Amino acid sequence: MHTPRWKLILLVASLGAFAYGVFAQASLTVDVDKPSHPISPALWGIFFEDINLSADGGIYPELVRNRSFEDADQPDFWTVSDANGGKSTIAIDSSRPLNPFNRHSLRVTVDGSVALENEGYWGMNLIKGDTYAFKLAARAVEGFSGPLTVRMLSASGNELAKREVTGLGHEWRYHTLELTPVASDPKARLQISTAGKGAFYLDMVSLIPEKTWKNHGLRPDLAESLDRLHPSFLRFPGGCWVEGDDFAHMNHWKRTIGNIDVREPLWNIWGYQATHGLGFFEYLQMAEDLGATPLFCINIGMSHHEVVPLDRMGEWVQDALDAIEYANGPANSVWGSRRAAAGHPAPFNLAYMEIGNENANGPAYFERWPLFYKAIKEKYPNMRLVADGWGDYGDCPPDVVDDHYYDTPEWFMRHATQYDHKNRTGPKVFVGEYAVTQNAGKGNLRGAIGEAAFMTGLERNSDQVIMASYAPLLVNLNHRAWNPDLINFDSSGWYGLPSYYVQQMFSENRGDVVLPVKVNTPLAQVAGKLAGMIGVGTWNTEAEFKDLHVTAPDGKILLASDFSNDSNGWKMLGDGHWSVKDGALQQSVEREFVRAIAGDKSWADYTLTLKARKIGGKEGFLILFHVANDEDRTWWNVGGWGNTQNAIEYGGTIDPKPGQSKPGAGMTSALKSVARE
């Protein structure tokens, strides 16, 4: 039978026209009878990092904050009231811990009456008629025997539920209750009160809703928000959380398994204590419940500031092998038996392991990669290994390389062709982190459109780009350590950014095969003029600037700074150290994104001339122009990217050329700014 050749032609409003507010029609032609390569079925997934209190106070539904009193040497997040003149007191105690991994407990000295309260993570969301499991460990001394009255209180102080804990003795003992509130309140709190004389100790004070997602311990609405994205894979647990600022504060998977009470709480790099209630087992269970392939990221022996000596790398490699055995090994293996004891005798089918996170920027990473590669491939030849960056891996080639991108909406629009000309003979690509993080507020439609444009390129190149995930995934609205974030929540609800619905749309409408597409669109006219202030800056560099002039086309001097006396009229941005010395404006610390700006936002056409000199540091210096707001990155970057490139960065577009700056070397720069009509 003859199969006719046909085309599907659509009329659309071009993205460019939408972006600039000038509408024009464009034609999009799809050749449906010329199929190219299949689209990777694993393309769209999610990346979960414990950032922004996304685990504790988020998807892990423990309502009590600082339940084990390990947060600090003070009983943080607990308040005490005493109706008898303040004679009762509370204090952190480590004289007789509950167990060797949970060293702190709370000593309550009772002299009359006392009430302890905990508001959880900015309020406990209690739902009328639902059941909540209350649990604590306690012991009593100095003649105190209880009882303890446990109450749920509304934000206004009304009693929602009440039970008693009795039978306190001299030894640690666990006590459990079920509490059912008679009314709902998203800002409720827990109270433990008593009266008498003596002292008692508390530890592991927990309140968890009985209803969890698929009965596996996750907050239902947040788990559903992930499930609606239909992820093909789940990358976990980080991110910077894998590296740690140092080895003492990094995620060790072995410390996150087993009984909740013996999991070591740890100060999280994002500014809070992590209970590890969401641990290695729970991540694997989450992936299974989502129908997603697990991708575990493990430390390669490198933190933000430390590197393990090569002769001590054996235990780190073994840690990776043990993680695979825990996830996939038989139930009678050493680590597989630990998984089975946790309630999952069948393997979790961990398919990918990422070795390190954002570490492949020097020789240390490439020296350690082969140690993991050879050991894992020898024992688990089918495990797919993900590397952090591109380089010469020799006879240990990664299966996949992880690329990360954070930039403006315009950058993502213009980089939809990022992988069109990628070498197809090397490792596959995992775009493990990407998001519009500049010029998009806390997440808006323009940012989502930029990401969507970029994602069309990932899909078009999915013979090479086999996986991709937005980052970060979740943010508690009361603790925003990163902006923006895909899913925003508080104690009782959540909402997704426009980017969330872009991710959902791509995942729900997966294609099977790539088809040739041609887009014809008229050029859109930019509405208005491009204008803004001028400035100077540094990036991991010390530099100085002088004899700065801004001149209008008619020769009028708009700004002249010889810095002979001071820096009046300049606004300093970033964590730098600016001073005026010998008629020059000098910046003398090596930090990223340090700027000084001046002028008028209405300036459009002008010529900026100045003298600049690098004093020291890793890179060169920045000459800023058309600066409309404090976060703009419109500049001439001289000696950027490790002092290897020069580039104009404008509206997310970067076109670097080879170039360097040397300490002590000076240059006179002239930059002409022309507004586009």
C-alpha positions as CSV (number, residue, x, y, z in Angstrom):
1,M,0.0,0.0,0.0
2,H,1.3,3.5,-0.9
3,T,1.9,5.7,2.1
4,P,1.3,9.3,1.2
5,R,3.9,11.9,2.3
6,W,2.2,14.7,4.3
7,K,3.1,17.5,6.6
8,L,1.4,19.0,9.6
9,I,1.4,22.9,9.5
10,L,0.5,25.0,12.5
11,L,0.2,28.8,12.9
12,V,1.6,30.0,16.2
13,A,2.6,33.2,17.9
14,S,6.3,33.1,18.1
15,L,8.1,33.1,21.5
16,G,10.1,36.1,20.4
17,A,7.0,38.0,19.8
18,F,5.5,37.0,23.1
19,A,8.7,38.0,24.9
20,Y,8.8,41.5,23.5
21,G,5.1,42.2,23.3
22,V,5.0,42.6,19.5
23,F,2.8,39.9,18.0
24,A,3.6,38.2,14.7
25,Q,2.5,35.0,13.1
26,A,4.9,32.2,12.5
27,S,4.6,28.8,10.7
28,L,5.7,25.6,12.2
29,T,6.1,22.6,9.9
30,V,6.5,19.0,11.1
31,D,7.5,16.2,8.8
32,V,5.6,13.3,10.4
33,D,6.8,10.8,7.8
34,K,10.5,11.3,8.6
35,P,11.0,9.9,12.1
36,S,14.4,10.4,13.6
37,H,15.7,8.8,16.8
38,P,13.4,7.5,19.7
39,I,12.9,9.9,22.6
40,S,14.5,8.6,25.8
41,P,11.8,7.1,28.0
42,A,13.7,8.2,31.1
43,L,14.0,11.8,30.0
44,W,11.9,13.6,32.6
45,G,12.5,13.0,36.2
46,I,13.0,14.8,39.6
47,F,15.9,15.7,41.8
48,F,15.3,15.7,45.5
49,E,17.7,17.5,47.8
50,D,17.2,18.2,51.5
51,I,17.2,22.0,51.0
52,N,14.7,24.6,52.1
53,L,13.4,22.2,54.8
54,S,12.0,20.0,52.1
55,A,12.4,16.8,54.2
56,D,12.0,17.8,57.9
57,G,9.1,20.2,58.1
58,G,8.1,19.1,54.6
59,I,7.6,15.7,53.0
60,Y,8.7,13.9,56.1
61,P,5.6,14.6,58.3
62,E,7.1,14.7,61.8
63,L,5.3,17.6,63.4
64,V,7.6,18.1,66.4
65,R,10.7,20.2,65.7
66,N,13.9,19.2,67.6
67,R,12.2,16.0,68.8
68,S,15.5,14.5,70.0
69,F,16.9,17.7,71.5
70,E,20.0,17.4,69.3
71,D,19.7,20.7,67.6
72,A,21.9,22.6,70.0
73,D,23.0,22.9,73.6
74,Q,19.8,24.8,74.3
75,P,16.3,23.4,74.0
76,D,15.6,25.2,70.7
77,F,12.0,25.3,69.5
78,W,10.7,24.3,72.9
79,T,9.2,26.8,75.3
80,V,8.5,26.4,79.0
81,S,5.9,28.1,81.2
82,D,5.6,27.8,85.0
83,A,2.5,29.1,86.9
84,N,4.4,28.8,90.2
85,G,6.8,31.7,89.9
86,G,9.3,30.2,87.5
87,K,10.7,27.6,89.9
88,S,10.6,24.7,87.3
89,T,13.4,24.7,84.7
90,I,14.5,22.9,81.6
91,A,18.0,22.2,80.3
92,I,19.8,19.9,77.8
93,D,21.4,17.0,79.5
94,S,23.9,14.4,78.2
95,S,24.8,12.5,81.4
96,R,22.7,9.4,80.6
97,P,21.7,9.3,77.0
98,L,18.9,7.3,75.4
99,N,21.5,5.6,73.2
100,P,25.1,6.3,72.0
101,F,23.8,8.0,68.8
102,N,21.3,10.2,70.5
103,R,23.4,11.9,73.2
104,H,21.1,14.8,74.3
105,S,17.9,14.6,76.3
106,L,15.8,17.2,78.1
107,R,15.9,17.5,81.9
108,V,12.8,19.0,83.4
109,T,13.1,20.0,87.0
110,V,9.6,20.3,88.5
111,D,8.7,22.5,91.4
112,G,5.0,23.1,91.3
113,S,3.7,23.0,87.8
114,V,5.3,23.2,84.4
115,A,4.2,23.1,80.7
116,L,6.4,22.5,77.7
117,E,5.2,23.5,74.2
118,N,6.4,22.9,70.7
119,E,4.9,24.6,67.6
120,G,6.7,22.4,65.1
121,Y,7.6,23.9,61.8
122,W,5.7,27.2,62.0
123,G,2.6,25.5,63.2
124,M,1.3,21.9,63.3
125,N,-1.4,21.1,60.7
126,L,-4.0,19.1,62.6
127,I,-7.1,17.8,60.9
128,K,-10.3,17.1,62.7
129,G,-11.0,13.4,63.1
130,D,-7.5,12.2,61.9
131,T,-5.4,10.1,64.2
132,Y,-1.9,11.1,65.3
133,A,0.7,8.8,66.8
134,F,2.4,10.4,69.8
135,K,5.6,8.8,71.2
136,L,8.3,9.7,73.7
137,A,11.0,8.2,75.8
138,A,11.0,9.2,79.4
139,R,12.5,8.5,82.8
140,A,12.0,10.0,86.2
141,V,14.3,10.8,89.2
142,E,14.2,12.6,92.5
143,G,10.8,11.2,93.5
144,F,8.9,12.3,90.5
145,S,6.4,9.8,89.0
146,G,4.1,11.8,86.8
147,P,1.7,11.7,85.1
148,L,2.4,13.8,82.0
149,T,-0.6,15.4,80.3
150,V,-0.3,15.6,76.6
151,R,-2.5,18.1,74.8
152,M,-3.0,19.3,71.3
153,L,-3.8,23.0,71.4
154,S,-5.1,25.4,68.7
155,A,-3.3,28.6,67.8
156,S,-5.7,30.4,70.2
157,G,-5.0,27.9,73.0
158,N,-8.2,25.8,72.8
159,E,-7.8,22.1,73.7
160,L,-8.2,19.9,70.7
161,A,-7.1,16.5,72.2
162,K,-5.8,15.3,75.6
163,R,-4.3,12.0,76.9
164,E,-2.0,11.1,79.8
165,V,1.4,9.3,80.0
166,T,1.7,7.2,83.2
167,G,4.2,4.8,84.6
168,L,7.4,6.8,84.5
169,G,10.3,4.9,86.1
170,H,14.0,5.3,86.7
171,E,15.0,3.7,83.4
172,W,14.3,4.9,79.9
173,R,11.0,3.7,78.6
174,Y,9.0,4.4,75.5
175,H,5.4,5.6,75.8
176,T,2.9,5.8,73.0
177,L,-0.6,7.4,72.6
178,E,-3.1,8.1,69.9
179,L,-4.5,11.6,69.7
180,T,-7.5,12.7,67.6
181,P,-8.2,16.5,67.4
182,V,-11.8,17.6,67.7
183,A,-11.2,20.5,65.3
184,S,-8.7,21.4,62.5
185,D,-6.0,24.0,62.8
186,P,-2.9,24.5,60.5
187,K,-1.1,26.5,63.3
188,A,-1.7,24.1,66.2
189,R,0.9,23.1,68.8
190,L,1.8,20.3,71.2
191,Q,1.8,20.7,75.0
192,I,3.3,18.4,77.7
193,S,2.4,19.5,81.2
194,T,2.7,18.1,84.8
195,A,2.8,19.1,88.4
196,G,4.7,17.9,91.5
197,K,8.3,17.9,92.7
198,G,11.4,16.2,91.3
199,A,12.7,15.8,87.8
200,F,12.2,13.8,84.6
201,Y,14.0,13.4,81.3
202,L,12.4,13.3,77.8
203,D,13.8,12.2,74.4
204,M,12.4,11.4,71.0
205,V,9.2,13.3,71.5
206,S,7.3,12.6,68.2
207,L,3.9,13.4,66.7
208,I,3.2,11.9,63.3
209,P,-0.1,11.7,61.4
210,E,-1.3,8.1,60.9
211,K,-2.3,8.9,57.3
212,T,0.7,8.9,55.0
213,W,1.2,8.5,51.3
214,K,0.8,4.8,50.4
215,N,1.3,4.1,54.1
216,H,5.1,4.7,53.7
217,G,5.6,7.7,55.8
218,L,5.4,10.7,53.5
219,R,3.1,13.7,53.7
220,P,0.3,12.9,51.3
221,D,-0.2,16.2,49.5
222,L,3.5,16.8,48.9
223,A,4.0,13.2,47.7
224,E,1.1,13.7,45.4
225,S,2.6,16.8,44.0
226,L,5.7,14.8,43.0
227,D,3.6,11.9,41.7
228,R,1.7,14.3,39.4
229,L,5.0,15.1,37.6
230,H,5.1,11.4,36.6
231,P,8.9,11.2,37.1
232,S,10.9,8.5,35.3
233,F,13.7,8.7,37.8
234,L,14.5,10.1,41.3
235,R,17.9,11.6,41.9
236,F,18.8,11.9,45.6
237,P,19.9,13.1,48.2
238,G,21.8,16.1,46.7
239,G,23.5,18.3,45.7
240,C,25.7,20.1,48.1
241,W,24.2,18.0,50.8
242,V,26.2,15.0,49.4
243,E,29.5,17.0,49.5
244,G,29.0,18.9,52.7
245,D,30.9,22.0,53.5
246,D,33.2,19.6,55.3
247,F,33.2,15.8,55.9
248,A,31.7,16.3,59.3
249,H,28.6,17.8,57.8
250,M,27.9,15.6,54.7
251,N,25.2,13.0,54.1
252,H,26.5,9.6,55.1
253,W,23.9,7.1,54.0
254,K,24.8,4.5,56.6
255,R,23.9,7.0,59.3
256,T,20.4,7.4,57.9
257,I,19.1,3.8,58.0
258,G,17.7,1.6,60.8
259,N,15.7,2.6,63.8
260,I,14.8,6.3,63.8
261,D,16.2,6.7,67.3
262,V,19.7,5.8,66.3
263,R,20.0,7.9,63.2
264,E,22.4,10.6,63.9
265,P,20.9,14.1,63.4
266,L,23.3,16.3,61.4
267,W,23.6,20.1,60.8
268,N,22.5,20.6,57.2
269,I,24.6,22.8,54.9
270,W,21.4,24.7,54.1
271,G,21.0,26.0,57.7
272,Y,19.1,23.6,59.9
273,Q,19.3,20.3,61.7
274,A,18.4,17.2,59.7
275,T,16.8,14.3,61.6
276,H,17.3,11.8,58.7
277,G,13.8,10.5,59.2
278,L,13.9,10.6,55.4
279,G,16.9,8.3,54.9
280,F,18.4,6.0,52.3
281,F,15.6,3.4,52.7
282,E,12.9,6.0,52.5
283,Y,14.3,7.6,49.4
284,L,14.4,4.1,47.7
285,Q,10.9,3.5,48.9
286,M,9.8,6.9,47.5
287,A,11.3,6.1,44.1
288,E,9.5,2.7,44.0
289,D,6.1,4.3,45.0
290,L,6.6,7.0,42.3
291,G,7.4,4.3,39.7
292,A,10.7,6.1,39.3
293,T,14.2,4.6,38.7
294,P,16.4,5.5,41.7
295,L,19.6,7.4,41.0
296,F,21.8,7.7,44.1
297,C,24.5,10.3,44.4
298,I,27.4,9.5,46.7
299,N,30.5,11.4,47.9
300,I,33.7,10.8,46.0
301,G,35.9,11.7,48.9
302,M,35.7,15.5,48.3
303,S,33.8,18.1,50.4
304,H,33.7,21.8,49.6
305,H,37.0,22.3,51.4
306,E,38.6,18.9,51.9
307,V,39.9,16.0,49.9
308,V,40.6,12.5,51.2
309,P,44.1,11.3,50.5
310,L,44.3,8.6,47.8
311,D,45.7,6.0,50.2
312,R,42.6,6.3,52.4
313,M,40.0,6.1,49.6
314,G,39.3,2.4,50.2
315,E,36.5,2.9,52.8
316,W,34.9,5.5,50.5
317,V,34.8,3.1,47.6
318,Q,33.5,0.3,49.9
319,D,30.8,2.7,51.0
320,A,29.5,2.9,47.4
321,L,29.6,-0.9,47.0
322,D,27.7,-1.3,50.3
323,A,25.1,1.2,49.2
324,I,24.4,-0.9,46.0
325,E,24.2,-4.1,48.1
326,Y,21.8,-2.4,50.5
327,A,19.5,-1.4,47.6
328,N,19.9,-4.4,45.3
329,G,21.5,-7.3,47.2
330,P,19.8,-10.5,48.2
331,A,18.0,-10.5,51.6
332,N,20.7,-12.8,53.0
333,S,23.6,-10.5,52.1
334,V,25.2,-8.3,54.8
335,W,23.5,-5.1,53.7
336,G,20.6,-6.6,51.9
337,S,19.6,-8.2,55.2
338,R,19.4,-4.7,56.7
339,R,17.0,-3.6,53.9
340,A,14.9,-6.7,54.5
341,A,14.8,-6.0,58.2
342,A,13.4,-2.6,57.4
343,G,10.5,-4.3,55.6
344,H,11.6,-4.7,52.0
345,P,13.1,-8.1,51.3
346,A,12.9,-7.6,47.5
347,P,15.6,-5.4,45.8
348,F,14.9,-1.8,45.0
349,N,16.6,-2.0,41.6
350,L,19.0,0.9,42.0
351,A,20.1,1.5,38.4
352,Y,22.3,4.6,38.5
353,M,25.0,5.9,40.9
354,E,26.4,9.4,40.6
355,I,29.9,9.6,41.9
356,G,30.4,13.0,43.6
357,N,28.5,16.3,43.0
358,E,30.0,19.2,41.0
359,N,33.5,18.1,41.9
360,A,35.0,17.6,38.4
361,N,36.8,20.9,38.2
362,G,40.3,19.7,38.9
363,P,42.7,16.7,39.0
364,A,41.5,15.4,42.4
365,Y,38.2,14.2,40.9
366,F,39.8,12.5,37.9
367,E,42.3,10.7,40.2
368,R,39.5,9.2,42.4
369,W,36.9,8.4,39.6
370,P,38.8,5.3,38.4
371,L,38.8,3.8,42.0
372,F,35.0,3.8,42.1
373,Y,34.6,2.9,38.4
374,K,36.7,-0.2,38.5
375,A,35.4,-1.5,41.8
376,I,31.8,-1.0,40.9
377,K,31.9,-2.2,37.4
378,E,33.8,-5.4,38.5
379,K,31.1,-6.3,41.0
380,Y,28.1,-4.7,39.4
381,P,28.8,-4.4,35.6
382,N,25.2,-3.3,34.8
383,M,25.3,-0.3,37.2
384,R,25.3,2.9,35.2
385,L,27.8,5.4,36.5
386,V,27.2,9.2,36.3
387,A,30.2,11.6,36.3
388,D,30.1,15.2,37.3
389,G,31.8,16.8,34.3
390,W,33.5,16.4,31.0
391,G,37.1,15.4,30.8
392,D,39.6,12.7,29.9
393,Y,38.4,9.5,31.8
394,G,40.8,7.3,29.9
395,D,39.8,3.6,30.1
396,C,37.1,4.3,32.7
397,P,34.5,6.2,30.6
398,P,31.3,7.2,32.5
399,D,28.0,6.0,31.1
400,V,26.5,9.4,31.7
401,V,27.8,12.9,32.5
402,D,25.8,15.4,34.6
403,D,25.4,19.0,33.4
404,H,24.0,21.8,35.5
405,Y,22.5,25.2,34.2
406,Y,21.1,28.1,36.2
407,D,20.6,31.4,34.3
408,T,18.1,33.9,32.9
409,P,14.9,33.2,30.9
410,E,16.7,34.6,27.8
411,W,19.7,32.3,28.3
412,F,17.5,29.2,28.3
413,M,15.6,30.4,25.2
414,R,18.8,31.0,23.3
415,H,20.3,27.7,24.4
416,A,17.5,25.5,23.1
417,T,20.2,24.3,20.6
418,Q,22.7,23.5,23.4
419,Y,23.1,19.9,22.4
420,D,22.3,20.1,18.6
421,H,25.9,19.6,17.7
422,K,27.0,17.5,20.6
423,N,29.4,14.6,19.9
424,R,27.3,11.5,19.8
425,T,30.1,9.0,20.4
426,G,30.9,9.8,24.0
427,P,28.9,9.4,27.2
428,K,25.2,10.2,27.4
429,V,24.1,13.4,29.1
430,F,22.1,13.9,32.3
431,V,21.0,17.5,32.8
432,G,20.7,17.0,36.5
433,E,19.9,20.5,37.5
434,Y,18.5,23.4,35.6
435,A,16.2,26.3,36.3
436,V,15.7,30.0,35.6
437,T,17.2,31.7,38.7
438,Q,17.7,35.3,37.5
439,N,15.2,38.0,36.4
440,A,12.2,35.8,37.4
441,G,11.3,36.9,40.9
442,K,10.2,33.9,42.9
443,G,9.3,32.1,39.7
444,N,7.1,33.4,36.9
445,L,5.7,32.6,33.5
446,R,8.6,34.1,31.6
447,G,11.0,31.9,33.5
448,A,8.8,28.8,32.7
449,I,8.7,29.7,29.0
450,G,12.5,30.0,29.0
451,E,12.8,26.5,30.6
452,A,10.2,25.1,28.1
453,A,12.2,26.4,25.2
454,F,15.3,24.8,26.6
455,M,13.4,21.5,27.2
456,T,12.4,21.3,23.6
457,G,16.1,21.1,22.8
458,L,16.7,18.4,25.4
459,E,13.8,16.4,23.9
460,R,15.0,17.0,20.3
461,N,18.5,15.7,21.4
462,S,17.3,12.8,23.6
463,D,19.4,10.4,21.7
464,Q,22.2,12.1,23.7
465,V,20.4,13.8,26.6
466,I,18.7,10.8,28.2
467,M,17.7,12.4,31.6
468,A,16.8,15.8,32.9
469,S,15.5,17.2,36.2
470,Y,14.6,20.7,37.5
471,A,16.2,21.9,40.7
472,P,15.5,22.6,43.5
473,L,12.2,20.7,43.9
474,L,10.7,21.9,47.2
475,V,10.7,24.9,49.5
476,N,9.1,25.5,52.9
477,L,7.8,29.1,52.5
478,N,9.2,29.9,56.0
479,H,12.8,28.8,55.1
480,R,13.8,29.8,51.6
481,A,17.5,29.0,51.2
482,W,17.3,29.1,47.4
483,N,15.1,30.9,44.9
484,P,13.1,29.9,43.0
485,D,11.8,26.4,43.8
486,L,9.4,24.2,41.9
487,I,6.9,23.4,44.7
488,N,6.2,25.9,47.5
489,F,4.5,24.7,50.7
490,D,3.6,25.5,54.3
491,S,2.2,23.3,57.1
492,S,-1.1,22.7,55.3
493,G,-0.9,23.3,51.6
494,W,1.3,23.8,48.5
495,Y,1.4,25.4,45.1
496,G,3.5,24.9,42.0
497,L,5.3,27.6,40.0
498,P,4.4,28.0,36.4
499,S,7.6,25.9,35.9
500,Y,5.9,23.1,37.7
501,Y,3.2,22.9,35.1
502,V,5.7,23.1,32.3
503,Q,7.5,20.0,33.9
504,Q,4.1,18.3,34.2
505,M,3.1,19.1,30.6
506,F,6.3,17.7,29.1
507,S,6.1,14.6,31.3
508,E,2.5,13.8,30.6
509,N,2.9,14.4,26.9
510,R,6.0,12.3,26.1
511,G,6.7,11.6,22.5
512,D,8.0,8.3,21.1
513,V,10.2,9.6,18.4
514,V,11.7,12.9,17.2
515,L,10.2,14.4,14.0
516,P,11.9,17.1,11.8
517,V,10.5,20.6,12.6
518,K,10.9,23.9,10.8
519,V,9.9,27.2,12.3
520,N,9.6,30.3,10.1
521,T,8.9,33.5,12.1
522,P,9.3,37.2,11.3
523,L,11.8,39.1,13.4
524,A,10.1,40.7,16.4
525,Q,10.9,44.3,17.1
526,V,12.2,45.1,20.6
527,A,9.8,47.3,22.4
528,G,11.5,50.4,23.9
529,K,15.1,51.1,24.5
530,L,17.8,49.1,26.4
531,A,19.2,51.4,29.0
532,G,20.8,51.4,32.4
533,M,23.7,52.4,34.7
534,I,27.4,51.5,34.5
535,G,29.7,49.7,36.9
536,V,32.8,47.8,37.6
537,G,33.2,44.5,39.4
538,T,35.3,41.4,40.2
539,W,34.8,37.6,40.4
540,N,37.2,35.8,42.6
541,T,39.7,38.6,41.9
542,E,41.3,41.7,43.4
543,A,41.3,44.7,41.0
544,E,41.3,48.5,40.8
545,F,39.7,51.0,38.5
546,K,40.3,54.7,37.7
547,D,39.8,57.6,35.2
548,L,36.3,56.5,34.5
549,H,34.2,58.6,32.1
550,V,30.7,58.1,30.6
551,T,30.1,60.3,27.5
552,A,26.9,60.8,25.6
553,P,26.9,60.8,21.7
554,D,26.8,64.6,21.7
555,G,30.0,64.7,23.8
556,K,28.3,65.6,27.0
557,I,30.0,64.1,30.1
558,L,27.4,62.0,31.9
559,L,29.8,60.8,34.7
560,A,33.4,61.4,35.5
561,S,35.1,59.6,38.5
562,D,38.8,60.0,39.1
563,F,38.4,58.7,42.7
564,S,40.8,61.3,43.9
565,N,39.0,61.6,47.2
566,D,36.2,59.0,47.7
567,S,33.6,56.8,46.0
568,N,30.6,59.1,46.6
569,G,27.7,58.3,44.2
570,W,28.7,54.6,43.9
571,K,26.6,51.7,45.2
572,M,28.5,48.7,46.4
573,L,26.9,45.3,45.8
574,G,28.1,41.8,46.9
575,D,30.4,40.8,49.7
576,G,33.4,42.8,48.7
577,H,35.8,45.3,50.3
578,W,36.0,48.6,48.4
579,S,38.4,51.5,49.1
580,V,39.9,54.5,47.4
581,K,43.7,54.4,47.1
582,D,46.0,56.6,45.0
583,G,43.1,57.9,42.9
584,A,41.7,54.4,42.1
585,L,38.7,52.4,43.3
586,Q,40.1,49.2,44.7
587,Q,38.3,45.9,45.5
588,S,40.6,43.7,47.7
589,V,38.9,40.4,48.5
590,E,38.4,37.3,46.3
591,R,34.7,36.6,46.2
592,E,32.2,36.0,43.5
593,F,29.8,38.6,42.0
594,V,31.2,41.8,43.6
595,R,30.1,45.0,41.9
596,A,30.0,48.8,42.2
597,I,27.5,50.7,40.1
598,A,26.7,54.3,39.4
599,G,24.8,56.5,37.0
600,D,21.2,56.7,35.8
601,K,18.9,53.9,34.7
602,S,17.7,56.1,31.8
603,W,21.1,56.2,30.1
604,A,20.9,54.5,26.7
605,D,23.5,55.6,24.2
606,Y,26.9,56.3,25.8
607,T,30.6,55.5,25.7
608,L,32.3,54.2,28.8
609,T,36.0,54.6,29.2
610,L,38.2,53.7,32.1
611,K,41.5,52.2,33.2
612,A,41.4,48.8,35.0
613,R,44.1,46.7,36.6
614,K,44.0,43.2,38.1
615,I,45.9,43.0,41.4
616,G,45.5,39.3,42.1
617,G,43.1,36.4,42.2
618,K,41.8,33.6,40.0
619,E,40.1,35.6,37.3
620,G,40.0,39.1,35.8
621,F,37.4,41.9,36.2
622,L,34.0,43.0,35.0
623,I,32.9,46.2,33.2
624,L,29.1,46.6,33.6
625,F,26.7,48.5,31.4
626,H,22.9,48.8,30.9
627,V,22.4,47.9,34.6
628,A,18.7,48.2,35.3
629,N,18.6,46.4,38.7
630,D,21.0,45.2,41.3
631,E,21.1,41.6,40.1
632,D,21.8,42.4,36.4
633,R,24.7,40.5,34.8
634,T,25.2,42.7,31.8
635,W,28.9,43.1,31.5
636,W,32.2,42.7,29.7
637,N,33.9,39.8,31.5
638,V,37.7,40.1,31.0
639,G,39.6,37.0,32.1
640,G,36.6,34.9,33.2
641,W,36.2,31.1,33.4
642,G,39.3,30.5,35.4
643,N,41.2,33.4,33.6
644,T,40.8,31.7,30.2
645,Q,38.1,33.6,28.4
646,N,36.8,37.2,27.6
647,A,33.1,37.6,26.8
648,I,30.2,40.0,26.6
649,E,27.4,38.6,28.8
650,Y,24.1,40.2,27.9
651,G,20.6,39.0,28.5
652,G,21.8,35.5,29.2
653,T,23.8,35.4,26.0
654,I,27.5,34.5,26.3
655,D,30.0,34.5,23.5
656,P,33.4,33.8,25.1
657,K,36.7,34.3,23.3
658,P,40.1,33.1,24.6
659,G,41.8,35.7,26.8
660,Q,43.6,36.2,30.1
661,S,44.4,38.9,32.6
662,K,47.6,39.0,34.5
663,P,48.2,40.5,38.0
664,G,49.7,44.0,37.7
665,A,48.7,44.3,34.0
666,G,46.7,47.3,33.2
667,M,44.4,48.2,30.3
668,T,42.4,51.1,29.0
669,S,38.9,50.1,28.1
670,A,36.3,51.8,25.9
671,L,32.9,50.3,25.6
672,K,30.2,51.9,23.5
673,S,26.6,51.2,24.5
674,V,23.9,51.7,21.9
675,A,20.2,51.4,22.6
676,R,18.2,49.3,20.2
677,E,15.0,50.9,19.0
